[in-house]
């Protein structure tokens, strides 16, 4: 078992999130990306939200390479329309 698989099993045994969706704002870099990865390792389906398409796409690629289920929403959560769109996308897609 690889190191990544061992860490994933450790997370799942303590914080199992199978059949749940985790929405992480700012999940394309830094602390947000680290939190999204941890939630994914615990079994959650990931949805990361942010304003920059390219950064979101790069993060999604990294998550998928690690075997995590991930999707993204391009939005500005400081605006009501951005929050509503993100909420609808998470509810109806996951």
N, C-alpha and C positions, 0 to 999 in steps of 0.2 A: 504494500500500500504506500502510495507516494505521500510526501509531507502535506500537500494540499488536501488529499483525501483524508488523511488523519485529522487535520484541522477541521475539515467539514464534518466529519463524524463527531468530533468533540462538541462543535457548535450545536449540531442537531440533537445530540443526547441531552443537552442542557436547555436549549432554547428552541426546540422544534417548532418550525413555522410552516410545515407542509400544508398545502391547500389554502394558504393565505397570501395576500398581496401586500407588499411593502412599497409605499410611495415615499421616495426620498428626494427632497428638494436640494438642489446643489449637488446632486449625486455624480456629477461628471468629473470632479476633482477634489483633492484634499480630504478633509474630514468626512464630507458627504459621500465621497466615493468609498472611503474605508468603511463607513457605516453600511452603505449599500452592499458591499462585498460581504460583510459579516452577516447581514440579514439573509443574503442569498445563500451563504454557506449553511445557515440554519434552516434552509429549505424554502424560503419565501420566493415567490415570483416577484421580480423587481420591476418597478416603474420609476425611472429617474426623470425629474423635471428640471428644466432650465431654459435659458434664453438662447444659448449658442448651439445650433444644430451640429456643427463640426465636433465640438467637444463632447456632446452627448453621444454622437455616433462612435467616437473613439472609445469612450467608456463602455458602451454596449459591446463593442468588439472585444474588449479586454474581459468583460464578464462572461461572454459566450465562450471564449477560449478556455476560461476556467470551468466551463460546464454549467454555468448558472443561467437560469431562465430570466431574460431581461428585455425590457422595452423602454421607450422614452417618449416624453411629451415636450415639445418645444412651446414654451409659454412664458409670460411675464406674470408671476404670481402677485405682483404689487397691484395689478389691475383686476377688478371684479370679473371681467370677461375671461381673463387668463385662469383664474381660480375655478370658474364654472366649467370651462372647457376641460381642465385637468380632472376635475371631479367626475364629469360625464365619461371621460375616456377610461378612467380607472373602474368605475362602476360597471359600464357596459362591455368593456373589453376583457375584464378579468373576473 
